[in-house]
Amino acid sequence: MGILLGALLVAWPVTDARAIQVAPTIVFVPSGVKSGELLLRNGTDGAVEVSVEILFGYEISDDQGKGKPYYPADDHLRDRSAASWIRAYPKKVRLKPKQEQTVRFLIRRPRDLAAGEYWARAAVKAVPILPPLKLSGEQSKPQFQLGVSTDQRVPIFVRHGDVSASAKILEVKPKITSDSSGRSVELLYKVATEGGGAFLGQTQAQLLGGQGQVLAEATRNLAVFEPGLRSITVVVLADKIGPEKKLRARLLTMTSHPAVESKYLLPGSNDKWEQDLVFP
């Protein structure tokens, strides 16, 4: 195939499990590789028309630390775009029920391309092909057919030359809330990536006791394309806090991801933040 395939990292899922199925759900293209492919399968009971468009997009976060897809209309990070030099063949195809189709990519890196990682999204849109209505002479009321189109976005990571990705925690704002059973600590933190590639990994938040023991922890997947806010919450039971009402909060970034094999993750370093928290 000439392409390395990863598992799900960021997905825009289809609600109908029998709709168009796309594999893989994330694509890693190594340095020097010039082609790749997606497999489309029509899991519905009717015919569909599927189109594939290559867009520039990546993940950002809002001011609450929640991730969302972003497709810039301006020149924002356009130097990281691979969309203009990836072509999909065929761009449009009709699939019968249960039929499969391979869509191939042709990747033409610019001759003067700098070493780094470049991003795109394959937008796979499926529209049902509805059969014509069959009306009898006795039918006087209008008849309607309803077809639901679906849109999936497959992230594409194209690498060129030597690339690394390190996570850097820039600042952290802890927020403590309480209820009858325990305390919730939300860490709203700003994180950036260094080294020429997107950081794909995890964040882990821990609350430590006076002897350094871990009393509570939480882990979340982390994808960083540009500096932005993220949020993670860890809950500790009230009886573990102790009379001093002080615990140490720790935030770690880790180069590991449950949905991506380690060989597909870029080399780089992690970061750590710690601070004592006094609980109300």
N, C-alpha and C positions, 0 to 999 in steps of 0.2 A: 504494500500500500504506500510506502514511502512517507508514513506519518505516524506520530505517536498519539495514542488516544488516552484521554483521562476519563474520570468519572464525573459525576455531578458536582459542580462547585457553585455556580449561580444559575438558576433556572427560572424560566417563565413557563410554568406548567400548564398543560391543557386539562380542563376539568373532565372531559370525556375520556376515560381510560382507553376506549377503543378508537380514538381519533388517530390522526397521523402520528406515527412514532418515528423519532429521529435518533439515530445513533452515530457517533457518540454525542453526549450532551455538553462536552467541552473538548476542545481540540488543542493539542500542543504540537507545533511545527518546529522541529529542530533546525539549527543552523545548517544551511546548504541544501535542505530539502525543498523541492520545487513543485510538489504536487500533493494532493490529499483528497479525501472523499468523505461524504456523508451518505448514510443509508436511510432512505425513506420507506416507510411501510404504511399502507392504508389499512388501518384496523377497523374501519367502519363497514357498514353493510351497503354503502352506496359509492358511486364514483365521485372522485374529488379532483379538482385542479390545484396543483401545488406550484407555487412560485418561490424562488430562492433569490434573495437580494443581499449583497454584501454591504454592510453599513459600518460606520465608525462609532463605537460606543464602548462604555466601560461602566464600572460601578462607582458611585459616589455615596455620600451620606448626608442627611439633613442635620439641622441644628439640635436634634434629639439623639443623634447617633444611629439612626436607622438607615440601612442601606437601600439604594434604589438604582435602577438602570438610568444611564445618562447618555444622550445622543446630542452632542454639541452642534449648534447651528453656526457657530463662529469658528475662529481659529484656535480655540482653546485646546491645547495639547495636540494640535493637528500633526505635529512632528512625530507623534507616536502612532499615527494611523497607518494601518496596512490595507485599508479598504480599497484604495485606488489601484493597488497592484495585485488584487486577488480577483480571479474570474471564476464563475460557477458555470458548469455545463452538465445537463441543460439548465436553463434558467426557469423554464416552465414545463410541466409535464402533467398528463392526465393519468390517474391511477384507478384501476378497477378495484373492487373490494378484495382485500388481502394481497394485492399486488405490491411488489417492491421495485424500487428504482434507486440506482446509485448516482449521486450527483458528485462530479469530480471538480476539484479546484485546480486551477493553474496559478501558481504563485511566481510572480516576476519581481524580484527585489530590484530596486534601483541600483545602478552600477556604483554610485557613490554613497550608498547607504552606510550610516555609522553603526557601529556595534551597539546592540541593545535589543530590547523586546518591543514588539509592535502589536497593536490590538485591532480587532475587528469583530463584528457579529454577523453571523449568517441568519438572516430573517427568513424563516420558513413559514409561509402563509398557505393555508389550505382552505379552499372554498368548495362546498358541496355542489355537484352538478345535478340539478333537480330535473327529473323527467317531466315531460309535458303533462298537464292535467287532462284526464279523460272525462269529459262531460257527456251526460245523457240528455235527451230532450226534456226529461222530467225535472232536471235540476235548474231551479230558477235563482237560487241564492249564490252569491259569489263564493268561489272556492279558493283556499289559500294553501300554500306550502311554505314551510319554514325550514331554512337551512342555517346552521351556525358555523361561521368561519372561525378558524383558530390561527394563532400567531405565536410561534416559538422562536426564541433567540438563542443561538448557540455561540458562546464565546470562543474566539480563535486567538491563540497566543502564537505569534510568529517570532522566532528568535534568530538573531544574526550575530555571529562572532561570540566573544566571551561576555556573558551576562551574569550578574548577581542581583540579589534583592535582600536588603537588610531592613528590618523594622526599627523605627525610632520613635519612642514615646516622648512627645514634646511637653505635654502638661496633663494633669489629672485633677478633676474636681469631684471629690467624694460627697455623697448625699445619703444621710441616714434617715430611715423611716422606721416606725415601731408599730407593733400590734401586740396582742396578748401572748402570742407564742414565741416571738423572737424579734430580731432586727434585720432589716434589709439594707444592704449597703450597695448603692448604685455608683459605679465609677464611670463618669463621663470623661473620656480622654481623647486627646488629639494625637494622631499617629501619622507618620510619614514613611515613605520608602526611599532607600538609597541604593545605588548600584546599577541603575539602568533598566530594571524590570519591576513588575508588580510583585508585591509580597503576598504569597499565598500560604496561610498557616492557621494558627489558632492564638487566641488570647485566653489566659487563665487568671482568674482573680482568687485570692486566698485571704482568709482572716486567720491570724496566728495568735496563739496564747503567749503568756509570759515566758515560757520555756522554748518558744519557737515551734511548738506543735501546731499542725494545721487543724483548725476547728471547723472550718467550712470552706468550700471552694466551688467554683463554677467555671465552665469552659465554653467558649464560643468560637465558631469559625471566623477567620479574618482574611479579607481580601483588600489590599490597599493599592490603589492605582495613583492617587494623588493625596496630599495632606488633607485630613478631614477628621471629624469627630466620630467616635464609636462609643458604645455603651455596653456595660456588662454588670449584672446584679448578682450578688451572693447573699445568701440568707443564713444567719446563725441563730440557734436556739437561745432563748433568754438565759437559761440556766448554765450556759457555757461561757457567758461573758465574765462572770466573777464579780466580786465586790469592788474591784478597782475600776470597773467599767471602762477599761482601756484595752484595745486590741491593736495589732499591727496589720495594716492592709498592704497587700503585695499584688502587683500587676506584672504579668510576664507575657512576652510574645514568644511563640514557639514555631520552629520550622517543621511542622507536621500537620497533616490534614487527613481526616478519616476517609475522604472521598478521592484523594489523589495519591498515587504511589510515590514513594519518596524519590525515586529516580526522575520524576517529572518536576520536582520542586527545585527552584534555583538555589545555588549555594549562597550563603550570607550569614549574618549574625542576628541575634535576638537582643531584646532590651528588657530592663527590669526597673520598676518603680516601687518604692516603699514609703509608708508614712504611718505614724501612730494616730489612732482615732479614739476619741473619748465619746462614749455612748451616753445618751440622756437617760 
